[in-house]
Amino acid sequence: MNAEAVNTVSPLDGQALHDLNGKVVQVFKSLAIDKRRLPASQLTKRGIPAYVAEWVLESVVPGQGELSIEEATKVRDWAARVIPGPGEQNVIKHRLAQGQTVKVLTPLQAEVRLKKGKDAERVAQLSLLGIGDAYIADALLEDHPDLLRHGMWGVVELGALKDGVAVLSFKPMQASVNLQLYKAARRQFNLHEWRALLLTSLGFDPSAFTEWQQTLLLCRLLPLVQKNMHLMELAPKGTGKSFTFENISPKVRLISGGNISPAVLFVNNASGQWGLLARFKVVVLDEVQTARFEKPEEIVGGLKGYLANGKLTRGGLHETASDCGFVILANISLDDQQRPVRELLVEELPSFLQETAFLDRIRALLPGWQLPKLSSKLLVGLDSALTVGLKSDFFGDALIALREDLEAESYAARNVHLAGARPYSRNEESVRAIAAGLMKIQFPHGEPTPLEFHRYCVKPALQLRQLIWDQLYTLDSEYRQYEHGLNVQ
């Protein structure tokens, strides 16, 4: 994207954005929420993501407009009773030991442990409470099978048994998505209104970003709408690389620092328990330079196979397919012009992640250094013109539902062909996948004009893949048999 495009201001003025509030409520009704309600509630300070906090708001104090003092007090009182603080694990366990039942808002995950000669054991894990072996009934697992896949957030009622703790009841977060209605709703907005609505739904103030910066923020959604979309974002500290992934969906797992092992990512060969790439829709490695990788050669070898064909295996003992997207977030150094110090952008990554066979399988590189550092001025606030967005739990589920809509892939296959006598096949596949994803995000109804598709889907796709191609071209002469610049016919 050229400098002129980077500096193009947002096309909607303040009045147009202000007028859009009523339209969003009219079209989406109860699925819309005033994004100012969330920071006023202070719920995220209790360690819960936005998609959970907005569900709490709708459950406890439903309504539109700013959060009143009375509503804020009611929410905080509810949170004090139901959301456990970091130092309250032992208090809750003490209450259970006294025979009390306890209700808590927490993520709940279940697993079935098979043992030779014994009945299968079903256990629930409540990570916020430090409980890893609570009893859970078959009926709850049948009603909520996602508890066995990636876990679910909800209100859990716990009671004590003679030999432990039992999950007595579970009220999950509910978000119903009708994709046809979502597409029909898109037809009520022009493109600039829709992009502004998407950004507001993510918690950003669209008027604070240029058109190109808006596109970069929307590109962070690509792994949600596209199966096996693998991205890398490089940026200095403080640009909010993980902000979207933390707050968009329980089907996105963010790993920030700590130990990362083949068992965590792929499969635990001892127990047969599948790792994160098998159980989530998107797995994000944040602050990758600070992570501690156990057996890095095995990890990068397994990742190369997975990123190429979507198959998960480890030593040939177990094998399964997954459509999980894999995202790497890393910090890089900038000069006084806010440009990367190093010409080779991946030079600051751990050495085993600089291998060209690995990088080639990453679809796109997001230039996060072109985004401003995250601050309250960039988020929806009291001075924002557009404050109404889609509820985070509904929005995240709608994006993930678009994975199953293959019309955009067909459209991109027909209309995206790289120029040159001998285009590199992975470049063409990647550009098509990125363009199809951007079409799902911006044109879920499948009705872009040819000019819109080229400007808002194909051009960004070329830009993001070109940055990966530049790394490969610099690192390995094998790639120089192909043309350097990516263009479409």
N, C-alpha and C positions, 0 to 999 in steps of 0.2 A: 504494500500500500504506500503510495507516495506521500510526500510531506503535505501536499495540499489536502489530501483526504484525511490525514491525521489531525489537521487543524480545523476541519469543518465543524462548525458549531452545531449543537443539537437543533433540529429543524422546527421544534415546537416551542413557541414562546410561553411565558408564564401564564398568560390568560388561557391559552389553549390547554395547557396542562391542568389548570384549575378546573376548567369546564369538563375535563375528562373524568373527574371524580364521580359525578352523577351518572355518567354513561356506564362506568364500570359497575356501579351498584345496580343500575337498571338491567344490565345484561346478565351479570353473574349472581345477583341477589345475595343469598346467604353464604355463597362461596367467596364473597369479597369481604375484606376487613381493612379498617383504617390502621395503617402500619405504625401510626404514632401510639397506638394502644400498648404495643409490646414494650418499648423502652419505658413508658410511664409505669408499667406494672412491676418493673425490676425483676421479673421472673428469671431472666437469663442469668442474673447474678447468683442464682441458686444452682447453676451448673446444668440447666436443661437447654437443649437446642430450640431454635425458633419454631420448628414444626410442632414441638410438644407444647411450648409456651402458648402459642396461638390457639391450640386445641383447648388448653386450660381456660384461656380467656373466654372462648365461645361456650364452654361448659358452665363456667361459674358466673360470668357477667356478659351474656350475649348482647350484641347491639353494635351500632355504628357510631362514628364520631370519636372525638378524643375521650380518653378514659377520665371519668370524674373522680374526685377525691374519695367519694363514698365507694365507688367501684374498685379503686386501687386498694383501699383498706380491706374490702371484702376478699379480694384476690390474695393479698398478703396474709390475711388470717387463714385462708384456706391452704395456702402454700406452707405456712408454718406448721399446720397439722399433718399435711399429707406428703410434702416433699422433704425427704430426709437430708439434713445438712451433713457436711463432711465429718463432723464430730459426733454424730448421733447414732452410729451403728450399735454401740453397746447399750445405749438407752433403749433402742427398739428391741434388742435381744433380751434385755432385762424385762421389758413389758411382756414379751412372749413367754419368758420363763415363769412369770407370775400368772400365766393362764389367760392373759388378755388377747383379744384379736386386734390386729394392727392393719390399717390401710395406708399404703404408700404408693406414690407415683414413681415408677421405676422401670427400667428396661428388664424384661423377663425373657430368658432363653432356656430351652429344654433340650435334653438329649436322652437317648435310650442306650443303656449300657447292657450289652449281652455278655453273659458269663456262662462258662461250661457247666452243665449240670444244675444250673440255677435258673429261676424265673428272670425274665428281663426286668431291669430296674430303670424306672423313669424318674429322672431328677431334674430339678429346675435350678437355674443359677440367677441370683439377684446381685449383680456386681456392685451396685451402690451400697448394699447392706453387708457385703462381705460374706454372703451365704451362697455356697456352691453345691449343696446337696439337698434342697428342699423336696419333699414329696409332692408330686403333681399327678392328678387323675387322668386316666385315658380320655375321659369325656372332654376335658379342656383341650387336650392335644388334637382331638378330632374336630372340635369347633374352631380351633385356631392353629392350623398346620404350620403357619409361618413361625410359630414358636420353635419349631424343630429346624427351621431353615436358617434364619438370621436373627431370630428374636424379635420381640415387639415391645413398644412402650405402652403402658397403660396403668390403671389403678389396680394394685394387687392387694387382696385381703389375705393375711397370714394368720395362722394359728399354730399353737405348740402341740407336738405329739410327745409320747413318752421318750422316744428316741430321736427327736429332731423337730423339724418345722414343716408345715404343709401349706401349700397354696390352696386356699379355700374357694376363692373366686377371682375372676380376672375381667376387667372392663377395658378393652383395648381402644386405642385411638381409631376412629372410623373416618375414612375418606373414600367416598364413592366417586368413581370417574366414569362418565359416559362420553366416550371419545367423539361420537357423532355430535353431541351437544357442544362439546369443546370446539370442534371445527366450525359448527354453525355460529358460535359466539365470535370466533375470529372474523367472520365475514362482516360483523357489525363495526369493525375498526379498520382504519387505514393502517398502512405499515408503520408509520412513525408513532401513531397512537399505541399500536400493539407492542412495539419495542419499548416504549415508555412504560407500559403496563407490566411487561416482563421484568424490567429493571426494578420497578417499584415493588413488585412481588418478592424480589430478592432482597429488598431493604435498601436499595440505592436510590438516590435522588437523580433522575435522568438528566435534569438540567445542569448537573455538575460535570458532565462528561461530553467530550466531542463525539461525533458520530462514530469514528473509528474506535475510540475507547469504549463506547457502548457495545460495539461489535465484539471486542475482546472479552468484555464481561459476559456476553451471551455465549461466547465460545466455551466458557467453562462448563456450560450445560451439555456440551456434545456427548460426553460419556453416558449421560442419562438417557438420551433419545436414540443413541446408536449402539447396537451390540458390538462388543469387542473394539470399542474406540479407545485407543491408547494415546495419551497425551503427556507432554512435559511442559511445565511452565517455569521459566527462569525470571527472577526479579530480585530487586534488593529487599531487605527486610522491611516490613511495615506496609506492604501493598495489599494485604488482605488476601493472599493466595488461597488460604484455607477457609476463608469466611463463608463462601458459597457452599462448599462441601460439608461444613459443620452443621449448616442450618437448613438443608434442602430436603432430606429424606432419611428415614431409618434404614433404607436399603443401600445407603452409602456409608462405607466404613473408612474413617480417617485414622491413620496410624501416625502418631506424632512422636518421633524419637523412640527410645527403648530398643529392646532386642527384637530382631526380625530373623526368623529361621525358616528353613524349608517346610517344617511341620506347620508353622503358622500360616504360610502362604499357600502351600499345596495340599499336603495330606500328612497326617501323623501315621506313619507306617505301623507303629506299635498298637495303636488303638483303632485305626481305620477311620478316625474322625477327619472329615474333609476340612481343608483350611479356608481362609477368607475368600480366596478367588473363586471357590465353588459355591459359597453361601451368600454373597452379596452381588449387587448389580454394578457397583463401582467400588474399587479399593484405591485409596489415595495414600501415598507415602509422603508425608510432610517433613520439611526440614531434613531432607535426605542425607545431607552431609553430617548430621549429628547422630544418625541412626547407627546402631551396632549390628552388623550383619554376621550371623553365624553361618559358616560354610558359604562364603560369597560366590565361589565358583559353582557350587551346586545351585544356588539361587539364580544366578544369571543364566546358567544352562537351562534350568527349568523354565525361566521366564522367556527365553528365546523360543523354546518349543511352544509354549502357551500363546505368546503373542503372534506366532506365525499361523497356528492352526486351531486355537481355542481348545486344545486338549490338555488336561491336567494329569500328570503322572509323577511318580517318584520312584525311581529304581525299578519300574515295571511291575510293582506289586499291586498298585491300584490305578485305575484310569477312568476319567469321566470328561465330559465336555462342559464348557461354561461359556457364557456370553458376557462375563464381567469385564468392565472397562478398567484399565490400569493407568493411574495418573501419578506422575512424579513431580513434586514441587521442590524447588531448590533455590537457594540464594546465590546471587552473583554480585560482583563488585562493579560499580559505575564510576566514570570519571566526572569532572566538574560540569560537563555538558549533559549529564544523566544518560550517557551511552555506555555500553559494556566496555570494560577495560580491556578484555581479551578478545581478540579476533575470533578465536575458537571458543564458542560460547560454552561448550560442555567441559572445558578444561578444569573447572572447579568442582566437578562431580567426582565421586569416588572412581578410581581408575577402572574398575571392572564394569562400570556403567558407561564408560566411553567406548567400549568395544563396538565396532561398526555393525557387526551382525546383530547386536542388540538395538542400537540406535535406529537402524533401518526399519525395524518393526514398530517403532513409535510413529504414529500417523502424523503428528503435528507438534510444533513447538510454539507455544504462546509467548510473545514478547512482553512479559509482564512489566518490564522496565518502562514501557510506554504508558503505563497507568500511574496516576498520582498515588502517593501514600495515603492509606486509609485514615480518614478522620471523620469526626461528627458532621463536618460540612458536606461530606459526600453521601451521607445516609439520610433517609427520610426523617425529617424533624419538623419543628414548629414553623420554620420558614419555608418549607417545601410547598410547591404549588400542587403537585399530585401526591396525595397521601394514601389513596385507596389502591390496594393490590389484591392479588389472590391469596387465600389462606395457604400457608406454606405446606401443610400436609396434603391438601388437594393438588396444589401446583406440582409438588414433587411426584405424586402418583400419576398426574396427567403426563408429565414428561416421560416417565418410565413406560407408560402405556403406549406412547408413540413408537417405542422400539418395535412393536409388532406390526406397525403400519409400513408396508413395503412400497407404497406408491412413490415416495421420494427417491428410493434407491433406483426404481425403474426409470424415473424421470432423469436422474443424474446419469445413468448408464446410456440413455439415448442422447443426452445433450452435452456431455463432457468428454472430450477427446483431446489428449495432449498433442501439441504440435511437434513436428520433427519427424525425420525418417525412421527413427528407432527409439521411441520413448521407453523409459524404464518402467516396467509393469507395476512395481510397488508404488511408484509416484502416481501413476494414473489411478490405481485402486484407492490410494489415500485421498487424493483430491476429490474423487467421486464420493467417498464416504463422508468427508468433511462437508462438502457441498450439500449432500443429502441431509446431513444432520442439521445444518443451518436452515435448510428449507423446512424441516419439521418444526424447528423452534420458531421461525418467523412466519412461515406459511403452512401451518398444520392442515389447513383446508385444501392445500395442493393447488393453489391458483396464482402463482407468481406470473408476472409478465416475463418474456424472455430477457428484457432489460433488467428487471428487478432480480431475477435469478442470477444473472451474470454479476451484477454489482454487489449484491448482498450475500451471495452464496459462493459463487465460483471465485471471484477475486480474493476474498479472505482465505479460501481454501488453498489457492495457489501460494499466497503469502506465507501461511503457516507451514505448508509442506516444504516450501523453498528453504526455510530456515533449517529444517532437518537435512535437506539435500545439501546445503552449504557445508554442514558439519561433515557429512560423508565424503563430499568432494575434496575437502581439505585433508581429511584423515587417511584416505585410501585411494590410491591411483586406479584401482579397479573400476571405480565409479566414473572416472573421467573419460571413459569410452562413450558416455552418453552426454547429451547437451546439458550445459550448466543451468541456463535459465529456463524456468517452467512457464509455458504459455499454453493456451488452448487454441484449437483450430477455429 
